[in-house]
Each structure stands twice: as structure tokens, then as C-alpha cells.
Amino acid sequence: MSLVVYLAALVFGMTSVLLFRRPRTAMRNPLTLSTCVAIVLGALVFVCAAPATLATVNELTGVPNFGAPLTYGMLSAYSCAVLVLLINWRGGPRARVRRMVLRTMAAYGLLVVAIVVLFLLADADTERLTDLDTYYAGTPFMREMILLYLLGHSAAMLVMCAVCVKWGREVGGLLRAGLRLILLGAALDVLGFQLTKYTAVAARWTGHDLDFLSTSVAPPMASLAALLCSAGFVLPRLLPPVVAHWRGLDDYRRLDPLWSLVRSVSTAPKPPASWWQLPQARLQWREVSIHDALLTLAPYFDHRVRERVRDTALSAGRSPHQARLAAEAAMLTDAARRAAAREEPPQSAAPYRLHATEVPGPSGLVELAQALPRPPGRATPDGAAPSAMTGTLTEPEEPHVA
């Protein structure tokens, strides 16, 4: 059981590492900081609740069941951190947010003090590592301590459910998806962890034995609930940059034909030789290098080639935009050939601005790269037949817009 709990704590805590990857920025952002604190405290709750940890703490302190108030205090701190996170997430006037945060921390601080005091007053000399809640359910002061930590955690989870339901009607997109995950996790915590704990403790009060609810059902439900809440907190923060990097990697790959054509004339600085460079950074370097190469090739643009291919494309039924892309791709291919052969610029050369340089981002370059003629025998990415510079024209793929 300890191994499973430790694994849940590791997975739970790793999400805070992802959010805290830029410590200076995170420390100045109350939302990021409170998210990381809540997740770290949740992971520590799992670590403290593991039977192996409880046994070690009891042995080191020499106090039987000392791990109980430690775990319950940590769980109360986690409940407080969740409420603080919700307050920061909601936002509002800074003074009001600060006041609500301080009140929440004060309330749960008093709860932690009460848990410690009740444990000191109780008679709990028999060490219980897995069933302390039900074993001491009828013991004076221990009974109150158990109820206090459960009620404090229930209050936080019920508030979280109410807030998620309310905010879910006001927002959309990833934020709504994150709120639904948090709501699912909080509901699972209330029903799968707290309700089973309350039922097992109440059964002891009435002389019945439902300890398995507290020892076998509640722990895995709490682990799953915490993981769902963690995923809901980090989803709106991490998924957009992940998607952006994925699209950047795809655009980087789709620029390969264009880069292969013009790389020999690019005079842009070489990118850092680093294997761990993020896709967006790699894409930016490639964009800069390609634009530099296009400026170098501009004097070699033969507008007779462009006009001939454009007219052919329009006669074939292509749209004006597709015809322009095909014409510019053919003209660029011809310019790269002339530059490589060190030929004189053509007499028909004149200033001309490519479509790829008129649109922001890599989308124009991707369109140009996909419109380039394919070498004979090489299929296009969408499976169409290869084209020659002045032969059959293939329709370019729709680019990603980063």
C-alpha cells in the first residue's frame, strides 16, 4: 500500500515541477505559486499517510500515532491551499483577494492547532497505521480530532464543487475542461473518501464494523480524486504551450522542402547546437534563416517564369491564391538554381514581395514550402502526384497557424 501511495505522491508532485519550471516568474505570479503550493501539499499528504511513513515518524518521535496529527494537519493545510488557489484563480481587487486569503489561512491555522491540542489531550497509546480513524472513533478527544479534520476537508471540497459549477457556466474552452476535471475530482473526494470515512466512523459509534470503507475504499478514492484535481488545475496552464510546441514542430518539419532549397544562400547566424532546444525556438531560427535567404535570392527572381506558371495554374482551374503560390514556388526554384550556378540575374528581375513575407508567422512560409515542385518519383505529403516546375500543379496543404 505504501508503494502505491508514494507513486501517487510522485505523479501528483511532478505537475508542480512543470508549473514551477521558471521559479522567478512563478514566484511573482500568485496563481502559479498557489497552484504549486496546493499540489506540493497534496503530494505531502500522500507521503505522510503512507503506513511506512507513519511507522517511521512514530519511531523517530517516540510517540505512538504521532503521524496522525501530522497527516491531518497536512491535509488541513492542503484544504486551505485549495481554497487560496480558488481565490487567486477567481481574482478581483488585490485588497479583497489578500483579505480573503488571510481569513482562510487563519481559519485553517486554528483548525491545525485544534487538531494538535486534541491529540495531546487524548489517550492514544496503541499504534494504528491503517485504521486509526475507526479504532479511535469512540475515544475522547481523538473522536473530536478525527471529526475536525474531516469537516475541515469537507468544507474545502464542497466549496470547490460549488465554485466549479458556478464558474463552469461563465467560461469555456480549456478553462471549462479544467473546471470539470476539478469538479469530478472534488466530487469523488466527497463521495469516495469523506463519505466512506464518515460512514465507517459512524458505524463504530453504533457498534458495527465497516472499517473496510476507511482502510480499503477511501485511500484509492482519495488518490484518484487528487490526481483529477491536479490535472484540472494544470490543464489550462500547460496544454496551450504544449499544443503550440507541437504545431511548431509540425511547421518546422513542413518547412523542410523550402529550407533544403535555400539553405545554401542563407547568411543568418547558425542556431545554437543544442538537442534540447524547444520546437518553437527551432522554428523561429528556421524562419529567420529562410527570410534571410529569400532576400538574397530576390535579385534572381524571373517574373517571366512566375507569370507563365501563374497563367497555367489559372487555366487549370486553380484559385488565384493557389496560382500565386505555385508561380512563386516555381520562380523561387528557378532563382535558387541561378544562384547556385552563379548566373547573372535575369533581365526581367524587378522588386517583388512574396506572399510568404506578407503574412505574420510561419503560415506563409509553410504554404510556399508545400507548393514547391517535388523531385521526380517523390510523393507529396498528402499522397498527390509530384509536380514539375512548369508541369502539373499540385494543391498545397492547409498550413498550421502557430
PASETI-886916 format. One line per field, with one value per residue (C-alpha): x, y negated, z negated. Coordinates in steps of 0.05 Angstrom, whole numbers, plus 5000, padded with zeros to 4 digits. Layout:
BEGIN
X = X	...
Y = Y	...
Z = Z	...
END
This chain:
BEGIN
X = 5000	5057	5087	5021	5013	5085	5073	5010	5050	5104	5056	5018	5081	5110	5056	5081	5151	5123	5088	5149	5199	5213	5220	5229	5167	5126	5144	5115	5051	5002	4962	5022	5051	4986	4976	5045	5035	4969	4997	5060	5018	4973	5034	5059	4992	5001	5073	5052	4992	5033	5038	5114	5119	5073	5114	5179	5152	5125	5191	5233	5190	5177	5104	5053	5009	5047	5039	4963	4963	5019	4978	4914	4949	4979	4911	4882	4938	4923	4849	4869	4916	4860	4814	4871	4882	4808	4810	4871	4841	4777	4817	4789	4814	4882	4860	4798	4838	4890	4837	4802	4868	4888	4820	4824	4894	4874	4814	4853	4912	4865	4840	4911	4924	4859	4880	4947	4916	4863	4916	4957	4895	4875	4896	4922	4979	4963	4997	4950	4978	4918	4855	4866	4802	4757	4798	4795	4727	4698	4758	4750	4789	4811	4739	4735	4803	4780	4715	4750	4799	4743	4697	4753	4769	4695	4685	4741	4717	4644	4665	4707	4648	4603	4654	4669	4594	4585	4648	4635	4574	4614	4676	4693	4749	4806	4786	4718	4751	4797	4739	4702	4762	4768	4693	4699	4758	4725	4660	4700	4736	4670	4635	4693	4737	4698	4631	4664	4704	4642	4604	4659	4666	4591	4586	4635	4591	4532	4571	4581	4644	4652	4726	4740	4708	4760	4820	4808	4759	4776	4852	4849	4789	4828	4888	4846	4809	4873	4902	4839	4841	4914	4901	4845	4889	4947	4908	4891	4962	5003	4962	4965	5041	5045	4998	5038	5103	5071	5046	5114	5147	5098	5111	5186	5181	5136	5188	5240	5230	5237	5297	5332	5323	5350	5396	5459	5448	5425	5473	5434	5472	5472	5425	5456	5477	5431	5390	5342	5320	5245	5207	5183	5255	5277	5220	5238	5311	5288	5240	5295	5343	5292	5273	5346	5355	5294	5325	5389	5351	5306	5353	5347	5271	5250	5180	5171	5173	5124	5075	5078	5064	5010	4973	4979	4951	4893	4877	4877	4822	4864	4843	4882	4915	4937	4961	5003	5034	5051	5080	5122	5147	5169	5202	5239	5263	5290	5324	5357	5383	5411	5445	5476	5503	5529	5490	5475	5407	5354	5337	5265	5283	5245	5224	5172	5143	5127	5062	5103	5132	5065	5033	5057	5083	5105	5040	5060	5128	5093	5046	5105	5144	5085	5076	5148	5158	5173	5232	5211	5187	5175	5104	5075	5055	4981	4995	4986	5029	5094	5096	5148	5165	5122	5082	5022	5008	4991	4946	4985	4965	4930	4982	4980	4974	5021
Y = 5000	4952	4961	4943	4881	4859	4868	4824	4772	4772	4764	4711	4672	4675	4628	4574	4583	4570	4506	4483	4492	4417	4401	4326	4317	4366	4331	4265	4298	4312	4361	4403	4401	4421	4477	4504	4499	4536	4592	4600	4602	4654	4696	4689	4713	4778	4785	4773	4820	4880	4933	4936	4861	4865	4921	4882	4818	4854	4888	4825	4784	4840	4820	4873	4847	4781	4788	4778	4704	4694	4724	4690	4623	4631	4649	4586	4545	4576	4558	4486	4483	4507	4450	4399	4425	4416	4345	4327	4361	4320	4256	4187	4126	4141	4118	4162	4223	4212	4205	4269	4307	4284	4304	4372	4384	4360	4407	4468	4448	4451	4519	4546	4520	4553	4620	4618	4598	4653	4705	4683	4689	4757	4826	4860	4905	4962	4951	4958	4948	4962	4959	4903	4867	4925	4954	4889	4867	4871	4846	4778	4722	4769	4772	4696	4692	4741	4704	4637	4657	4690	4629	4581	4622	4630	4555	4542	4595	4573	4501	4525	4562	4501	4455	4502	4508	4433	4416	4472	4433	4370	4395	4440	4476	4506	4469	4502	4570	4558	4538	4601	4644	4607	4616	4690	4697	4658	4698	4763	4739	4722	4787	4836	4811	4769	4804	4872	4844	4814	4879	4923	4877	4873	4948	4954	4908	4953	5017	5040	5056	5023	5010	5034	4970	4929	4974	5004	4958	4887	4885	4903	4857	4800	4814	4814	4751	4714	4733	4709	4643	4634	4647	4596	4543	4551	4567	4494	4473	4527	4551	4486	4484	4559	4551	4491	4530	4590	4545	4512	4580	4596	4530	4540	4607	4579	4524	4577	4572	4496	4498	4551	4506	4441	4461	4455	4380	4362	4317	4316	4337	4411	4434	4460	4532	4557	4620	4597	4533	4526	4534	4462	4437	4483	4459	4386	4398	4431	4375	4322	4362	4373	4300	4281	4329	4301	4232	4260	4293	4233	4206	4273	4274	4283	4256	4289	4356	4332	4305	4366	4414	4369	4367	4443	4452	4406	4441	4507	4480	4463	4406	4340	4355	4425	4399	4346	4397	4443	4386	4361	4431	4440	4372	4386	4454	4421	4366	4418	4454	4390	4371	4440	4437	4365	4340	4267	4242	4244	4181	4187	4183	4130	4116	4166	4185	4259	4278	4313	4246	4211	4254	4259	4324	4386	4400	4364	4400	4467	4454	4436	4498	4543	4511	4525	4574	4645	4684	4737	4801	4768	4765	4704	4707	4716	4771	4729	4740	4700	4637	4606	4533	4517	4581	4607	4565	4597	4564	4544	4569	4525	4497	4495	4425	4421
Z = 5000	4983	5053	5087	5042	5056	5131	5127	5089	5142	5200	5161	5145	5215	5241	5194	5223	5293	5269	5229	5286	5284	5209	5215	5258	5215	5150	5177	5201	5143	5185	5205	5135	5101	5152	5138	5063	5066	5108	5065	5002	5034	5051	4979	4953	4991	4966	4894	4899	4923	4869	4878	4865	4805	4774	4785	4756	4695	4684	4692	4645	4595	4593	4615	4671	4677	4751	4744	4726	4776	4832	4811	4804	4872	4901	4869	4899	4967	4959	4942	5002	5048	5024	5031	5102	5118	5090	5133	5193	5186	5179	5165	5127	5095	5026	5027	5051	4997	4943	4964	4967	4897	4868	4900	4873	4804	4802	4822	4778	4718	4744	4745	4675	4650	4682	4646	4579	4582	4598	4538	4493	4520	4495	4559	4537	4585	4652	4711	4781	4826	4784	4733	4752	4737	4679	4640	4666	4595	4556	4523	4557	4613	4635	4639	4674	4728	4738	4742	4797	4837	4830	4850	4912	4929	4926	4976	5024	5022	5034	5092	5122	5116	5146	5204	5220	5219	5259	5309	5334	5345	5381	5440	5474	5434	5371	5371	5384	5325	5280	5299	5280	5214	5202	5217	5170	5114	5121	5120	5057	5023	5042	5046	4989	4940	4943	4933	4874	4842	4853	4823	4762	4751	4756	4698	4657	4667	4653	4725	4764	4831	4825	4895	4922	4886	4898	4967	5004	4981	4996	5070	5080	5048	5093	5156	5134	5120	5188	5224	5186	5202	5276	5275	5244	5293	5357	5374	5358	5392	5452	5494	5495	5507	5567	5592	5589	5624	5680	5682	5691	5747	5782	5773	5809	5864	5879	5897	5973	5972	5925	5967	6028	5998	5941	5984	5994	5923	5885	5819	5756	5742	5686	5622	5627	5572	5576	5522	5557	5556	5622	5622	5616	5672	5716	5702	5723	5787	5803	5795	5838	5893	5895	5900	5958	5994	5990	6020	6077	6093	6148	6185	6189	6261	6268	6336	6300	6248	6298	6342	6284	6256	6323	6330	6260	6272	6338	6299	6253	6193	6148	6153	6086	6106	6174	6139	6092	6150	6190	6133	6117	6189	6191	6125	6151	6213	6172	6127	6189	6218	6152	6144	6216	6204	6263	6275	6250	6306	6343	6323	6249	6211	6139	6117	6049	6038	6005	5951	5929	5926	5871	5799	5770	5807	5844	5908	5910	5898	5956	6001	5978	5994	6063	6084	6141	6116	6144	6195	6162	6094	6068	6036	5962	5980	6029	6093	6153	6157	6199	6243	6243	6303	6306	6267	6207	6140	6090	6027	5958	5909	5862	5786	5758	5699
END
